[in-house]
């Protein structure tokens, strides 16, 4: 039953070390090993290894935020049910952390926390990372990474393709109040009233000078 909820490559992905220099392409500009193949389920590799050895494979790219590994939500949600995992916005892209991070001191008034490590979260979420969700799936069995089970649940709730698309769309909206790099709000624009008596009607023109 557990194998149905957790894909065979997930634990290997979460335990893989990324961003070492590729031994084959060490002199190249993009030689850091930040790619992972879900089909080969092996070590991390660089951009050039991906082009030569993993053509037509399911490959995802790992990125860094404050020395911690993250993956873009748009990439990972193709292969995993990521519901319940906190998302963040970094460099205009929505991402999630692969593993649990060192726990900061919990502030006062925090009412919603990760079910596994206790990190503060927004109310809609249960886990701070994919790693914490993996622990939760194994421990409690009340969550899943399987896209098939998620699709079945959505069909039971409302049925039809339209319900499924709307549910998937809500995933992209979660976590926006907790952006790591929140965008700067644009200043409000003000439009002068149409009947403003002080508004200038145009540039006055002087009469031509005489000879």
Secondary structure, 3 states (H helix, E strand, C coil): CHHHHCCCCHHHHHHCCCCCECCCCCCCCCCECCEEECCCCCCCECHHHHHHHCCCCCEEEEEEECCEEEEEHHHHCCCCCCCCECCEEECCEEEEECCCCCCCCCCCCCCCECCCCCCECCCCCCECEHHHHHHHHHHHCCCCCCHHHHHHHHHHHCCCHHHHHHHHHHHHHCCHHHCCCCCCCCCCCCCCCCCCCCCCCCCCCCCCCCC
